[in-house]
Amino acid sequence: DGPEFMKGWTASGYNDFNRVAIAIAETVCVILYLIPKTSIFGGLLTIAYLGGAVSTHVRSHDGFWFGAVIVGILVWGGLFLREPRLRALLPLKS
């Protein structure tokens, strides 16, 4: 990690242990999202994770919070397109 990243990371109140724990949590969310049987659960966990990312960016007055919002929209858009169970639950038209 570069020095600018670490400067921003510590300014947000995180330490090295948090970095590893967050990386593991993000990896688990993505793996669950990629497995078809757990994709909706993985999507929910990913959105929860991204909510924390948005909160951190807003709290540290970082203007890049919209990146996490865009990723969240893409996650649910991808799920909506590939999961007939989700389309049945949330139809766009009747």
N, C-alpha and C positions, 0 to 999 in steps of 0.2 A: 504494500500500500504506500502511496506517495505521501509526502509530508503535508500537502494541502488537505488530503482526505483525513489524515489523522488529526490535524488541527480542527477541522470541522466536527469530526467525530467526538473528540474530547470536549469541545465547546458545547455540544449537545448534551453532555452529561453522561456519556457512555465510556466504558473502559474496555480493555482487551477481552475480558471474560464475556462481556455483553456481545462483543463482535462475533465471537465463536458461537455463542448460544443462538444469536439471531440468524447466523448463517445456517446452522443446523435446522432451525425451525423453518426457514425459507426453503431449504432443500426438501424437507419432509412434505411441505405444502405442495411443492411442484411435483414431487413423485406421486403423491396422492391424486393430484390433478391429471396426471398423464395416464393413470391406470383407469380404464373404462368403468369398472365397477365402483370405484371410489371418486370419480371425477367431480361429482357435485359436492361431496364433502370436502375434497381438496380445493374446489373453487370457493367454498365458504371460508375455509381456513386462510386461503390466499387473500380474500377480501378483508378479513380481519387483520391479517398481517399488514396489508397496504393501508388500512385505516390507521394503524400505528405509525406507519411511515409518513402519512399525511400529517398526523398530529405532531410528529417530531419536526418536520419541515416548517410547519406553521409556527410552532413554539420557538424555533431558533431563527425565525424571521428569514427563512430561506425561501426564495421565490420558486423553487422547483417542485413544489407539492403537486402541481398539475401532472407531473410525470407519473406519479403513483395512481392518480385518478384515471389517466389514460390507460395504464396497464390493467387496472381493475375493469374498465369498460371492455378492453380486449379479451380478458379472461372470461367474463360472462358472455360476451358476444360469441366467442369460440365454443363455450359450453352450450349456448342456445342453439347454435348451428349443428352441433354434432350429437346432441342428446334429445331424442324424441320424448323421453320422460319429462324433461324440463319444458319442452315446447307444449306438451299436453297440459302441464301444470300452469303455464303462463302463456296462453295463446295471444298472439298479436291481433287476430281477428276471429270472430266466431263463425 
